[in-house]
Amino acid sequence: MGEFIQQVFVFPTVFFSALLTFVVLYWLTTVLGVLGVDSLDSDWETDAEPAGIGGWLIKFKLDGIPLTISLSFIILVSWVFSFLAVHFIYPVLPAGWVQIAVDFWLLLLIPIVAAAIVSPFLQPLKPLFKKTKEVTFEDRIGMRVAIRTGYVNETFGEAELADGGAGLILKVRASEPNTFKRGDTSILRAYDETTNTYRLN
């Protein structure tokens, strides 16, 4: 046990130990409801040239996975690899500059190897985190609807929009004279926010 504690606090493992401690505290506060899962996530998926952590994760095809989840697994695997490196490699290394050089390269290479290992396991989870765009009233303009009332005028009228589910019942209005009747189809031309109605002409 004493040897384990000693190796945990040997560089570079101590660096990943600190990060892993932060990860554990973060998920504990998330479970307790103090933080949300997305509280530390940033909108790093942009059309601009990727840079920083976001660009690094995109190279490993981890875009689309919440940043906190990707980094948590990468840090965990990095800690394991660093601990194993200290346990098996350090005993055969001469002290001094050789060990310092190995420390430096391990600190750089271990996160890259960890990301490459984690990536295939997290990529199948992308659909679970895919954000669906909320449909606004204006998004429905240009869609075809079916009239469900006997007539439509400036003060009365309803139409049904097929949305792939049970269908949406919308209030519609049209200038007179018109020939709209039950069963006819028409296009939503505009939306009036004050009356929450759609114009058919």
C-alpha positions in Angstrom: 0.0 0.0 0.0 2.9 2.3 0.8 4.5 1.6 -2.5 1.2 2.4 -4.3 0.8 5.7 -2.6 4.4 6.6 -3.3 4.0 5.8 -7.0 0.8 7.8 -7.2 2.7 10.9 -6.1 5.7 10.4 -8.5 5.8 12.6 -11.6 4.2 12.4 -14.1 1.5 10.2 -12.3 1.0 13.0 -9.7 -0.1 15.3 -12.5 -2.8 12.8 -13.7 -3.7 12.1 -10.1 -4.5 15.7 -9.5 -6.7 15.7 -12.7 -8.4 12.5 -11.7 -9.2 13.9 -8.3 -10.8 16.9 -10.0 -12.8 14.5 -12.2 -14.0 12.5 -9.2 -15.1 15.6 -7.4 -16.8 17.0 -10.5 -18.9 13.8 -10.9 -19.7 13.6 -7.2 -21.1 17.2 -7.3 -23.0 16.3 -10.5 -24.6 13.2 -8.8 -25.5 15.4 -5.8 -27.1 17.9 -8.1 -24.7 20.8 -7.4 -23.5 20.9 -11.0 -25.1 19.9 -14.3 -23.4 17.5 -16.7 -23.0 20.3 -19.2 -21.8 22.9 -16.7 -18.1 22.7 -17.8 -18.8 22.0 -21.4 -18.2 24.7 -23.9 -19.5 25.2 -27.4 -16.3 24.1 -29.1 -17.9 22.5 -32.1 -17.8 25.5 -34.5 -17.2 26.0 -38.2 -14.0 27.9 -37.4 -10.6 26.2 -37.5 -10.6 23.9 -34.4 -8.0 24.8 -31.8 -7.1 23.9 -28.2 -8.8 21.0 -26.4 -11.7 21.0 -28.8 -9.5 20.7 -31.9 -7.5 18.0 -30.2 -10.6 16.0 -29.5 -12.0 16.5 -33.0 -8.8 14.9 -34.4 -9.7 11.8 -32.4 -13.3 11.9 -33.6 -14.6 12.7 -30.2 -16.6 15.8 -31.3 -20.3 15.2 -30.4 -19.4 13.7 -27.1 -19.8 16.1 -24.1 -16.4 17.5 -23.2 -16.6 16.4 -19.6 -17.2 12.8 -20.5 -14.4 12.7 -23.1 -11.9 14.3 -20.8 -13.0 12.1 -17.8 -12.2 8.9 -19.7 -9.0 10.2 -21.2 -7.7 11.4 -17.8 -8.7 8.0 -16.2 -6.8 6.0 -18.9 -3.9 8.4 -18.7 -3.6 7.9 -15.0 -3.6 4.1 -15.4 -0.9 4.2 -18.1 1.2 6.7 -16.1 1.0 4.5 -13.0 2.0 1.4 -14.9 4.9 3.3 -16.6 6.2 4.4 -13.2 5.8 0.9 -11.7 7.5 -1.0 -14.5 9.8 1.4 -16.3 11.2 3.6 -13.6 13.0 0.8 -11.7 15.2 0.1 -14.8 15.9 3.8 -15.5 19.0 5.6 -14.3 18.3 8.6 -12.1 19.0 12.0 -13.4 18.5 13.5 -16.9 17.4 10.2 -18.4 14.5 9.9 -16.0 13.6 13.6 -16.5 13.5 13.2 -20.3 11.3 10.1 -19.9 9.0 12.1 -17.6 8.6 14.8 -20.2 7.8 12.4 -23.0 5.4 10.3 -20.9 3.5 13.5 -20.0 3.1 14.3 -23.7 2.5 10.9 -25.1 0.2 9.3 -22.5 -2.8 11.6 -23.1 -2.5 11.0 -26.9 -2.4 7.2 -26.5 -5.3 7.4 -24.0 -7.4 9.5 -26.4 -6.7 7.0 -29.2 -7.8 4.1 -27.0 -10.9 5.9 -25.6 -12.2 7.1 -29.0 -13.5 3.8 -30.4 -15.5 3.2 -27.2 -17.1 6.6 -27.0 -17.8 7.1 -30.7 -20.9 4.8 -30.7 -22.4 7.0 -28.0 -22.6 10.1 -30.2 -26.3 9.6 -31.2 -27.2 9.7 -27.5 -25.8 13.2 -27.2 -27.0 14.6 -30.5 -28.8 17.8 -29.9 -32.1 18.2 -31.8 -32.9 21.6 -33.1 -36.1 23.0 -31.5 -38.6 23.8 -34.2 -39.7 27.5 -34.1 -42.9 29.0 -35.4 -41.0 30.5 -38.3 -39.6 27.1 -39.2 -43.0 26.0 -40.2 -43.4 28.7 -42.9 -43.5 27.1 -46.3 -44.8 23.8 -45.0 -48.0 22.3 -46.4 -51.1 21.9 -44.2 -54.6 20.4 -44.6 -57.6 22.6 -43.9 -59.8 21.0 -41.2 -62.6 23.7 -40.9 -65.4 24.3 -43.3 -64.0 27.7 -44.2 -61.1 30.1 -43.5 -61.3 33.8 -43.2 -59.6 36.7 -41.3 -60.9 35.6 -37.9 -61.4 31.8 -38.1 -59.8 28.7 -39.5 -57.7 25.7 -38.5 -55.3 23.4 -40.4 -53.4 20.3 -39.6 -49.6 20.0 -40.1 -48.2 16.5 -40.5 -45.1 16.5 -38.3 -44.4 12.8 -38.3 -46.3 12.2 -35.1 -49.9 12.8 -34.1 -50.0 16.0 -36.2 -50.2 19.7 -35.1 -53.4 21.7 -35.2 -52.6 25.3 -36.2 -54.7 28.4 -36.3 -54.8 29.8 -39.8 -56.1 32.9 -41.4 -56.7 34.0 -45.0 -57.9 37.1 -46.9 -61.4 37.0 -48.4 -62.7 36.1 -50.9 -61.1 32.6 -51.0 -62.1 29.1 -51.8 -60.6 27.3 -48.8 -62.7 24.4 -47.4 -62.3 21.3 -45.3 -59.8 18.8 -47.0 -58.0 21.4 -49.1 -54.3 21.9 -48.8 -52.3 25.1 -48.6 -48.9 26.5 -47.8 -48.1 28.4 -44.6 -47.0 31.9 -45.9 -46.3 33.9 -42.8 -46.7 33.8 -39.0 -48.3 36.5 -36.9 -46.8 36.4 -33.4 -49.5 38.7 -31.8 -52.4 36.4 -32.7 -50.4 33.1 -32.9 -51.8 32.4 -36.4 -50.5 31.5 -39.8 -51.4 33.3 -43.0 -52.4 31.1 -46.0 -52.4 33.9 -48.5 
